[in-house]
Amino acid sequence: MSLLESITGPAAVKALTPEQLPQLAGEIRQFLIHSVSKTGGHLGPNLGVVELTIAVHRVFDSPDDAIVFDTGHQSYVHKVLTGRQDFSGLRARGGLSGYPSRSESEHDIVENSHASTSLSWAHGIARARRLQGETGRHTVAVIGDGALTGGMAWEALNNIAADKQLPLILIVNDNERSYAPTIGGMADHLATLRTTQGYEHFLEWGKTTLRKTPRVGGPVERALHGVKKGIKDIVAPQGLFEDLGLKYVGPIDGHDPVALEAALQRAKAFGGPVIVHVLTKKGRGYEPARRDEADRFHAVGVINPETGLPFEIAGRSWTEEFADEMVDLGAERSDVVGVTAAMTIPVGLGPFGTTYPERLIDVGIAEQHAVTMAAGLAFAGLHPVVAVYATFLNRAFDQLLMDAALHKAGITLVLDRAGITGPDGASHHGMWDMTICGAIPGLRLNAPRDGATVRRALREAVDVADAPTVIRFPKGTVGDPLEPVRTVDDLDIMADHTDGGETDLLLVAVGSMVPTAITVAEKLAAEGVRCCVVDPRWVIPVSDSLVSLAASAQRVAVIEDNLVIGGIGSQVETALRAAGHDVPVRCFGIPRGFHDHASRDQVLDLIGLTPEAIAAALT
């Protein structure tokens, strides 16, 4: 029986001897490589936090002590140590979530996989427990150096530092990366701390040497302590944290179990907020991950565990279509710049950055700053293209509304992973963006249906200089080009089963739902329904052309992979009523709720957003 098989919970981890810990760490890494290679998931981050997670569970008492993981994609080891070792259904319907999940375990607290939130969560938990007299319970936040680039983390630090008796341990998991290498002033500061441990060595040398010096040794040692702040600033600049009033411990080798436990025990005993700075290696123990300069196997699909290579090569993605067009645009227009929030490679700005490095700006995990800074770039004469995942637009709503739209800033937001994304679950479905954008005056939003219309949309968007524009497309492989049967004004007619007569049903298809709408139309036409499919492409605001076309139909149905409440269907209905038309409108979209992880097709089936379900509802 392996050590790992004996681990049924934190108590079993505590029962191990220090000599057994390297064996357990090795077994966990092999388990992760073997399991995640079959299902896909976040491999690199978890390989890097094995010893750290073991130490946390040996020093603290989960769930009595609260352990909060920032982002949560590094929580696989935590799952293993808290009795969840069936990874066969990881990120699949009915299997383990790829993030902490309260429904899975009492040891999981924060399910939201948006970064930079853990310190605020931990601060609130620690304050509440103290107010209720639970002074013996500790709260631990594990946050990566990448997440420390987010402004919310620093808002929390500002408040935490003011409470000197709060039993709160903040573990900075410093692997020099978020997805890719961490950038910015905070990254530079942590890099200095990584390479400068001189203060601790100097102070220890001083104590040892001066204690051996008769008469003057003691007074000089006390004087040395009196000026330690100045020495720290010179020899080891952790003053950024200590100036805030936070005790700093580190940097600690994140792969040394003994050193980790000793540091965490000191932090636990301190009696106030402590930052424990831990150095780890993303992808540790798996050579293919360590060789991956892009993101150290941050997230992988199904791979060969021996080589790290995918078994199947996916087709061309929506992201690649955007990436190639950005490079072409960059050659034609020197005013086009790329902006991203720590996701250069995932959102497709890597090739643009390689070709035009001075025109790519990575702001770190700071979507709010990215949008407002983009407004500033536009004011100064550039056209920024801000590329983020659709789910992360939620974080920058106020900036898009008040800084970009109010000021008529000519910026373009490109939202990758829009709609139902599947295995990453509730926090990653990009299902809110069109509802959010529909509330913003002046904003224009395009939902491309294929690769060609991604390219076309980007060129049209960067030509808009007096308002924000948005382009959204889904995750995954892009299908074959879909040509319209004809064009009416600015509308693409994708299918027409009216035989030149009246339209019984107009199907308004939004973006990636165009193929679904075409299939629905075929099914209904077989039942004798005279129907027509239109792709407006620019769906916000609803165009006069679409209103006129919809007004000529007996009824209208809108199909979109966005929240049905406040989505494009709602806006089409509102526009029709405003124009004095009472044509019935049926809206098909994503129902309000938080939808669990499963494949994209499974989620669409569950919510009734399939050709069969829609056709049945319209018959």
C-alpha positions in Angstrom: 0.0 0.0 0.0 1.4 3.4 -1.0 1.5 6.3 1.4 -1.0 8.2 -0.7 -3.5 5.4 -0.4 -3.4 5.8 3.4 -4.3 9.5 3.2 -8.0 9.8 4.0 -7.9 13.3 5.4 -5.7 15.9 7.1 -5.2 13.8 10.3 -3.4 11.1 8.2 -1.1 13.8 6.8 -0.3 15.0 10.3 0.5 11.4 11.4 3.4 11.0 8.9 6.9 11.4 10.1 9.1 14.1 8.4 11.1 11.4 6.8 8.0 10.1 4.9 7.1 13.5 3.4 9.3 13.3 0.3 7.9 9.9 -0.6 4.3 11.3 -0.2 5.2 14.3 -2.4 6.6 12.1 -5.1 3.5 9.8 -5.0 1.2 12.8 -5.3 3.1 14.2 -8.3 2.9 10.8 -10.1 -0.8 10.6 -9.2 -1.4 14.1 -10.7 0.5 13.4 -13.9 -1.2 10.0 -14.4 -4.7 11.4 -13.6 -4.7 14.8 -15.3 -3.1 13.5 -18.5 -6.3 11.4 -18.9 -8.8 14.2 -18.2 -7.1 17.5 -18.9 -6.9 20.2 -16.3 -4.5 22.5 -14.4 -1.4 20.4 -14.1 1.6 22.7 -13.8 0.3 24.9 -10.9 -0.5 21.8 -8.8 2.8 20.1 -9.4 4.4 23.2 -7.9 2.5 23.3 -4.6 2.7 19.7 -3.4 5.1 20.3 -0.5 3.4 23.6 0.4 -0.1 22.0 0.6 1.2 19.1 2.7 2.9 21.6 5.1 -0.3 23.7 5.3 -2.3 20.6 6.3 0.3 19.5 8.8 0.5 22.9 10.6 -3.2 23.9 10.4 -6.4 22.1 11.3 -8.8 22.2 8.3 -11.7 22.8 8.4 -11.5 24.3 11.9 -8.8 26.6 10.5 -10.0 28.0 7.2 -7.8 27.6 4.1 -8.6 29.8 1.2 -7.0 29.3 -2.2 -6.8 32.2 -4.6 -8.1 31.3 -8.0 -8.2 27.7 -6.9 -6.6 26.0 -9.9 -3.8 24.9 -7.6 -6.2 23.1 -5.2 -5.9 19.5 -6.7 -3.3 18.6 -4.0 -5.7 19.9 -1.3 -8.4 17.7 -2.7 -6.1 14.7 -2.6 -5.1 15.4 1.0 -8.7 15.8 2.1 -9.9 12.4 0.9 -10.8 13.0 -2.7 -8.6 10.7 -4.8 -11.0 9.7 -7.5 -9.9 12.0 -10.3 -11.4 9.8 -13.1 -14.1 12.3 -13.7 -12.2 15.5 -13.0 -13.9 18.5 -14.6 -16.5 16.2 -16.2 -20.2 16.0 -15.4 -20.7 14.3 -12.0 -17.0 14.3 -11.3 -14.7 16.5 -9.2 -14.6 20.2 -10.0 -11.4 21.7 -11.2 -11.7 24.3 -8.5 -12.6 24.1 -4.8 -16.3 23.2 -4.4 -18.4 23.5 -1.2 -20.6 20.7 -2.4 -17.6 18.3 -2.5 -16.0 19.0 0.9 -16.2 20.9 4.1 -12.6 21.7 3.5 -13.4 23.9 0.4 -14.5 27.5 1.0 -14.2 29.7 -2.1 -15.5 28.3 -5.4 -15.0 31.5 -7.5 -12.0 31.0 -9.8 -11.5 34.7 -10.4 -8.1 35.8 -9.1 -7.0 38.2 -6.4 -10.0 37.6 -4.1 -8.5 35.3 -1.4 -7.2 38.0 0.9 -10.5 39.7 1.1 -12.2 36.4 1.8 -9.7 35.5 4.5 -9.9 39.0 6.1 -13.7 38.7 6.4 -13.5 35.1 7.8 -10.9 36.1 10.3 -12.7 39.2 11.5 -16.0 37.3 11.8 -14.5 34.6 13.9 -12.8 37.0 16.2 -16.1 39.0 16.6 -17.7 35.7 17.6 -15.0 34.9 20.2 -13.4 32.1 18.2 -9.9 33.4 18.9 -8.2 30.0 18.6 -9.1 29.5 14.9 -6.6 30.6 12.2 -7.3 31.7 8.7 -4.9 30.9 5.9 -4.9 32.5 2.4 -2.7 30.9 -0.4 -2.2 33.5 -3.1 0.2 33.4 -6.1 2.5 36.2 -7.0 0.5 36.6 -10.2 -2.7 37.3 -8.2 -0.8 39.9 -6.3 -0.8 42.0 -9.4 -4.5 42.5 -9.0 -5.6 45.7 -7.2 -8.2 43.9 -5.0 -5.4 42.0 -3.3 -3.8 45.4 -2.3 -7.1 46.8 -1.1 -7.3 43.8 1.2 -3.7 44.1 2.4 -4.3 47.8 3.2 -7.0 46.8 5.6 -5.4 43.6 7.0 -2.3 45.5 7.9 -4.3 47.9 10.2 -5.4 45.0 12.4 -2.3 43.9 14.4 -3.9 41.1 16.4 -5.8 39.4 13.6 -4.7 35.6 13.4 -4.3 35.6 9.6 -1.5 33.9 7.6 -1.0 35.1 4.0 1.1 32.6 2.0 2.5 34.0 -1.2 3.1 31.1 -3.5 5.8 32.7 -5.7 6.6 30.8 -8.8 7.3 33.9 -10.9 4.2 33.2 -13.0 0.5 33.5 -13.4 -0.2 31.8 -16.7 3.0 33.2 -18.1 5.9 35.0 -16.2 4.5 37.6 -13.8 5.3 41.1 -14.8 5.2 44.6 -13.2 6.5 46.4 -10.1 5.3 43.7 -7.7 7.0 41.0 -9.7 10.2 43.0 -9.6 10.0 43.4 -5.9 9.4 39.7 -5.3 12.3 39.0 -7.6 14.5 41.1 -5.4 13.3 39.3 -2.3 13.9 35.9 -3.9 17.6 36.7 -4.6 18.3 38.7 -1.5 18.4 36.8 1.8 21.3 38.7 3.1 19.4 40.3 6.1 18.7 37.0 7.8 22.3 35.8 7.3 23.7 39.2 8.4 21.6 39.3 11.6 22.5 35.7 12.5 26.2 36.4 11.9 25.9 39.5 14.1 24.3 37.6 17.0 26.9 34.8 16.9 29.9 37.1 16.6 28.9 39.8 19.0 27.8 37.4 21.8 31.4 36.2 21.8 32.7 39.7 22.3 33.2 40.6 26.0 31.5 43.7 27.4 30.6 45.4 24.1 28.9 42.5 22.4 25.6 42.8 24.2 25.1 46.6 23.8 26.1 46.4 20.1 23.7 43.5 19.5 20.9 45.5 21.0 21.9 48.5 18.9 21.9 46.2 15.9 18.2 45.3 16.6 17.5 49.0 17.0 18.6 49.7 13.5 17.3 46.5 12.0 14.7 48.4 9.9 17.5 50.3 8.1 19.5 47.2 7.6 16.5 45.4 6.1 16.0 48.2 3.6 19.6 47.9 2.5 20.2 44.1 2.7 16.7 42.6 2.0 14.0 45.0 0.8 11.0 43.3 2.3 10.1 46.7 3.6 7.2 47.0 1.2 5.3 44.6 3.4 6.7 45.6 6.7 6.1 49.3 6.0 2.4 48.2 5.8 2.7 46.8 9.3 2.8 43.1 8.1 5.2 40.6 9.6 7.3 39.1 6.8 8.7 35.6 6.9 10.9 34.3 4.0 11.7 33.7 1.4 11.3 29.9 2.1 12.1 27.0 -0.2 8.7 25.8 -1.2 10.0 22.3 -1.8 11.7 21.8 1.6 9.1 20.3 4.0 11.1 21.0 7.1 11.7 24.6 6.3 8.0 25.1 5.2 6.6 23.7 8.4 9.0 25.7 10.6 8.0 28.9 8.8 4.3 28.2 9.0 4.6 27.3 12.7 6.3 30.7 13.4 3.6 32.5 11.5 0.9 30.6 13.3 2.4 31.5 16.7 2.9 35.2 15.9 -0.6 36.3 16.8 -1.1 38.8 14.0 -1.2 39.0 10.2 1.9 37.4 8.7 3.1 37.1 5.1 5.0 33.9 4.4 6.9 34.2 1.1 7.3 30.7 -0.4 9.3 30.0 -3.6 8.0 27.2 -5.7 8.6 25.8 -9.2 5.6 25.5 -11.5 5.5 22.1 -13.1 8.1 20.6 -10.6 8.8 16.9 -11.1 7.5 16.7 -14.6 10.1 17.4 -17.3 7.7 18.2 -20.1 6.1 20.9 -18.0 9.4 22.4 -16.9 10.4 22.6 -20.6 7.3 24.4 -21.5 8.4 28.0 -21.5 5.0 29.4 -22.4 3.1 28.4 -19.2 4.7 25.3 -17.6 1.6 23.2 -18.6 -0.7 25.6 -16.7 -3.7 23.9 -18.2 -3.6 20.8 -20.5 -5.9 18.7 -22.5 -5.6 14.9 -22.7 -1.9 14.2 -23.1 0.6 11.4 -23.3 2.0 11.3 -19.8 5.4 10.1 -21.1 5.9 12.9 -23.5 3.4 15.6 -22.5 2.2 15.8 -26.1 -1.6 15.8 -26.9 -2.9 12.5 -28.4 -5.1 14.5 -30.8 -4.3 17.8 -32.5 -7.3 20.0 -32.3 -8.4 22.0 -35.4 -8.0 25.7 -35.8 -9.4 27.7 -32.9 -11.4 30.9 -32.8 -8.5 32.4 -30.9 -6.1 31.6 -33.7 -8.3 33.5 -36.2 -8.1 36.6 -34.0 -4.4 36.1 -33.4 -3.5 36.1 -37.1 -5.7 39.0 -37.9 -4.1 41.1 -35.1 -0.7 40.5 -36.6 -2.0 41.5 -40.1 -3.6 44.6 -38.6 -0.4 45.5 -36.8 1.5 45.6 -40.1 -1.1 48.0 -41.6 -1.8 50.3 -38.6 0.8 51.5 -36.2 -1.9 52.9 -33.9 -3.2 49.4 -33.0 -1.9 48.1 -29.7 -2.7 45.0 -27.8 -3.6 45.0 -24.1 -4.1 41.9 -21.9 -4.5 41.0 -18.2 -1.8 38.4 -17.6 -3.1 36.2 -20.5 -1.1 37.0 -23.5 -1.0 33.5 -24.8 -4.4 32.2 -23.9 -6.2 35.1 -25.6 -4.1 35.0 -28.8 -1.9 38.1 -28.4 1.3 36.1 -28.3 2.1 36.4 -32.0 1.2 40.1 -32.0 3.6 40.6 -29.0 6.4 38.6 -30.7 6.0 40.7 -33.9 5.4 44.1 -32.3 6.8 43.7 -28.7 6.7 47.5 -28.0 3.0 47.5 -28.8 1.8 44.8 -26.4 0.9 45.8 -22.9 0.4 43.1 -20.2 -1.0 44.8 -17.1 -1.1 41.7 -14.9 -4.3 40.4 -13.4 -5.9 43.8 -13.5 -8.9 44.0 -15.9 -10.2 47.2 -14.4 -6.9 49.0 -15.0 -6.7 47.5 -18.5 -9.9 49.0 -19.6 -9.3 52.5 -18.1 -5.8 52.5 -19.3 -7.1 51.6 -22.8 -9.3 54.7 -22.6 -6.2 56.7 -21.9 -4.4 55.2 -24.9 -7.4 56.0 -27.1 -7.4 59.6 -25.9 -3.7 59.9 -26.8 -4.4 58.7 -30.4 -4.0 54.9 -30.3 -6.6 52.2 -30.8 -6.1 49.6 -28.1 -7.5 46.0 -28.5 -8.1 44.6 -25.0 -8.3 40.8 -25.1 -9.6 38.9 -22.0 -11.8 36.0 -21.3 -15.5 36.9 -21.4 -16.0 35.9 -17.8 -13.5 38.5 -16.7 -15.3 41.4 -18.4 -17.6 41.3 -15.3 -14.7 42.7 -13.3 -14.4 45.8 -15.4 -18.0 46.8 -16.0 -17.7 50.2 -14.2 -14.6 51.0 -16.2 -16.2 50.1 -19.5 -19.3 52.1 -18.6 -17.8 55.2 -17.0 -14.3 55.5 -18.4 -14.7 54.1 -21.9 -18.3 54.6 -23.0 -19.0 57.9 -21.2 -15.9 59.3 -22.7 -16.6 57.9 -26.2 -13.3 56.1 -26.1 -12.4 54.2 -29.3 -11.3 50.9 -27.7 -12.0 47.4 -28.8 -12.6 44.5 -26.3 -12.1 41.0 -27.6 -13.9 38.5 -25.4 -12.5 34.9 -25.7 -14.4 31.9 -24.2 -17.8 33.5 -24.5 -20.9 31.5 -23.9 -20.8 28.0 -22.3 -17.2 27.0 -21.8 -17.8 23.6 -20.2 -15.3 21.9 -17.9 -14.2 25.0 -15.9 -17.7 25.4 -14.5 -19.8 28.2 -13.2 -17.2 30.9 -12.7 -15.8 30.5 -16.3 -18.9 30.4 -18.4 -18.8 33.6 -20.4 -22.6 34.0 -20.2 -23.0 37.5 -18.8 -21.2 39.7 -21.4 -24.0 40.6 -23.8 -26.3 41.4 -20.9 -23.7 43.7 -19.4 -22.8 45.3 -22.7 -26.5 45.8 -23.6 -26.8 48.3 -20.7 -23.9 50.5 -22.0 -24.9 53.6 -24.1 -23.0 53.9 -27.4 -21.3 50.5 -27.2 -21.4 48.2 -30.2 -21.0 44.4 -30.0 -20.3 41.9 -32.8 -20.8 38.1 -32.4 -18.9 36.4 -35.3 -20.2 33.1 -36.6 -16.9 31.7 -38.0 -13.3 32.5 -38.5 -13.8 34.8 -41.5 -16.3 36.9 -39.6 -13.9 37.1 -36.6 -11.4 38.7 -38.9 -14.0 41.0 -40.5 -15.4 42.1 -37.2 -11.9 43.0 -35.9 -11.3 45.3 -38.9 -14.7 46.9 -38.6 -14.2 47.4 -34.8 -10.9 49.2 -34.9 -12.3 51.6 -37.5 -14.7 52.9 -34.7 -13.0 55.8 -33.0 -15.8 57.4 -31.0 -17.2 54.5 -28.9 -16.1 51.2 -27.4 -16.6 48.1 -29.5 -16.8 44.5 -28.4 -16.2 41.2 -30.2 -17.1 37.9 -28.6 -16.5 34.3 -29.6 -16.5 30.9 -27.9 -13.8 28.5 -26.8 -12.6 25.7 -29.0 -12.4 24.7 -32.6 -13.9 27.0 -35.2 -16.1 25.4 -37.8 -16.1 25.7 -41.6 -17.0 29.1 -43.0 -20.7 29.7 -43.3 -21.7 31.8 -46.3 -24.9 33.7 -46.4 -27.5 33.0 -49.1 -27.8 36.8 -49.5 -27.3 40.0 -47.7 -30.0 42.6 -46.8 -28.5 45.9 -45.7 -26.1 44.9 -42.9 -27.8 41.5 -42.3 -26.6 38.1 -43.5 -29.4 35.8 -44.4 -28.1 32.3 -43.6 -31.1 30.2 -44.7 -34.4 30.9 -46.3 -37.3 28.4 -46.4 -40.0 30.9 -47.4 -40.0 30.2 -51.1 -40.4 33.9 -51.7 -43.5 34.2 -49.6 -44.3 35.5 -46.2 -42.1 34.6 -43.2 -43.9 32.6 -40.6 -40.8 32.6 -38.3 -37.6 34.7 -38.3 -34.8 33.0 -36.5 -32.2 35.6 -35.3 -29.0 33.7 -34.7 -26.3 35.2 -32.6 -22.6 34.3 -33.3 -21.7 30.7 -32.7 -25.4 29.7 -32.5 -25.8 30.3 -36.3 -25.3 26.6 -37.1 -27.9 25.6 -34.5 -30.4 28.1 -36.0 -29.8 26.7 -39.5 -30.5 23.2 -38.2 -33.6 24.4 -36.4 -34.8 26.0 -39.6 -34.3 22.8 -41.5 -36.3 20.8 -39.0 -39.2 23.4 -39.0 -39.2 23.7 -42.7 -39.8 19.9 -42.9 -42.9 20.5 -40.8 -44.1 23.2 -43.2 -43.0 26.3 -41.3 -41.8 29.0 -43.6 -38.8 30.3 -41.8 -35.7 32.4 -42.4 -32.4 32.6 -40.5 -30.6 35.9 -40.1 -27.2 36.7 -38.6 -27.1 40.4 -37.7 -23.3 40.1 -36.7 -23.5 43.5 -35.0 -26.1 42.6 -32.4 -25.8 45.6 -30.0 -27.4 47.9 -30.6 -30.3 46.3 -32.5 -30.2 47.7 -36.0 -33.1 49.4 -37.8 -32.6 46.8 -40.6 -33.2 43.9 -38.1 -36.3 45.7 -36.7 -37.7 46.1 -40.2 -37.0 42.4 -41.1 -38.5 41.2 -37.8 -41.5 43.3 -38.2 -42.4 41.6 -41.5 -42.5 38.1 -39.8 -45.4 36.5 -38.0 -43.1 35.7 -35.1 -39.5 35.9 -34.1 -37.1 33.7 -32.2 -33.7 34.7 -31.0 -31.0 32.1 -30.2 -28.0 33.1 -28.2 -25.4 31.6 -25.8 -25.8 34.4 -23.3 -27.9 34.9 -20.3 -31.5 34.9 -21.6 -32.4 37.7 -19.2 -31.3 41.0 -20.6 -29.7 39.3 -23.7 -30.0 40.0 -27.4 -33.5 38.5 -27.5 -34.7 41.0 -24.8 -33.2 43.8 -26.8 -34.8 42.7 -30.1 -38.1 42.6 -28.3 -37.6 46.0 -26.8 -36.6 47.5 -30.1 -39.7 46.1 -31.8 -42.0 47.5 -29.2 -40.3 50.9 -29.4 -40.9 50.9 -33.1 -44.6 50.1 -32.6 -44.5 46.4 -33.7 -46.2 43.7 -31.6 -44.6 40.7 -33.2 -44.2 37.9 -30.7 -40.6 37.2 -29.7 -39.4 34.0 -28.2 -36.0 34.1 -26.5 -33.6 31.0 -26.3 -30.5 31.5 -24.2 -28.8 30.5 -21.0 -31.2 30.4 -18.0 -30.2 32.5 -15.0 -28.2 30.4 -12.6 -24.7 29.0 -12.0 -24.2 26.0 -14.2 -21.9 23.2 -13.1 -18.9 21.8 -15.0 -19.5 19.4 -17.9 -18.7 19.4 -21.6 -20.1 22.2 -23.6 -22.5 19.9 -25.4 -23.7 18.4 -22.1 -24.5 21.9 -20.7 -26.3 23.0 -23.8 -28.4 19.8 -23.7 -29.2 20.4 -20.0 -30.4 23.9 -20.6 -32.3 23.1 -23.8 -30.1 25.1 -26.2 -29.9 22.4 -28.9 -31.6 22.2 -32.3 -33.9 19.4 -31.2 -35.1 21.2 -28.1 -35.5 24.6 -29.8 -37.3 23.1 -32.8 -39.7 21.2 -30.5 -40.4 24.4 -28.6 -41.2 26.3 -31.8 -43.3 23.7 -33.5 
